C-alpha cells in the first residue's frame, strides 16, 4: 500500500540525505494502516519535491518521551548540535491526541 505525507524542508532534507530514518507521527487511524513493506511518498511542503521511501519497521509507543528515549536524535531529524525534546512534537499534536492514540516511529529507507 502507498501512503502520502507532507514534510517541512528540514526533515525532508534529512531523510533525503540518509540521516533521518524514523518519521514520528501520531498513531491515529491513518498511521495504524501502515505496515512493513508499504511505501510512503513524502512531499516537501516548501518546494513540492517528492521522496519515496519504504517502511522497514513500525515502533509503537505510549508517548513521544518513550519514542525519543529509544533512538539517537539524528535518526529522529535533529542535528548533532540541537537539543532533542519530546515536547517539540506538541506543535503538531495535542496531549489529548497523544493519550488517545499513542505515537509511532515509522522506520524508513529511501527507494
N, C-alpha and C positions, 0 to 999 in steps of 0.2 A: 504494500500500500504506500502511496506517496502523500506526504503532508507538506504544507507550505507555512512558513513562519517568517516574520519580519524581524530584522535586527538593526540596531543603530550601527554607525560606522565602526566604532572601536571593536565591539565583539565580532562583527563581520570580518574585519581585517585579521583579528587574532585567530579565527577559525581558518581563514584562508592561508595564513602564514604557518599553520600547524601547531601553534602554541596552545590554543583553547580547544579542548575536545570534550568538554562537559557543558551542555546547554541546560541552564537551570530554568525550570518552569513550575507553575502550579500544577498539581496532579489532578486537573479537572477532567471533565468528560472527554474533551478533545484529546488530551495527552494520555488518558487511560487506554485509548485505542492503539497507541503506538507500540509496535513490537520490534524485537531484534530482527534485522534484515530489511525493515522498511526504509524508505528514503525520505529525507527532508530537504526541500528546496528552500534555502534561506535567501531572502531578498534584502538588500541594503536599502533602508528607507530614505537615505540621502541621495544615493546615486542610481538606484534601480538595478544595480549589478546583482547577478544571481550566482549562488554557490550550491552545488549539490553534494549531499552527504548521505552516508548510510549509518543506520543505528546499529551499534555493536554491543550495547548493554543498556539496561534500564536500572537506575539506582533510586529506590523509593525511600523517603524519609518523612518523619512527622513534621519537621520544620527545616528552615534554612540553616539554623545553628548546627543541626546534625549533619546536613549535607556539607557545609563548609568545613566541618571538623574531619571529614573523610577524604578530602582532596587537597592537593597543592593548589595554591591560589592562582598560579598561571594557567592551570587546566580549567579554571572557572572564568578566566578572562581578565585577570588582573596582571599588571606589570609588576616586575620584581620590586620596584620602589614604591608601590602602592600598598596601602593597608586594606586588607580584605575583611569586610564586616558583613555578617548575615543581614544586619539591619538595612544594608544598601538595597535589598530586594523589596523593602516597604514602599519604594517609589512605584513599584509595579503591582504589588498585591497587598491587600489588607490583612490584618491579623485574623479577622473572621474567615476570610477565604482560605488562608493557610491552615487554620484549625479545622475547617470543614473538609478540605480535600487532601491536605498534606502536600508535599512537594516532590519533584523528581529531578534527578540529574540524568539527562539523556546523553549517553556516551556515543560520540560520532566519529566517523572518519570521512575525509574527503574522497569523492569518487570522480 
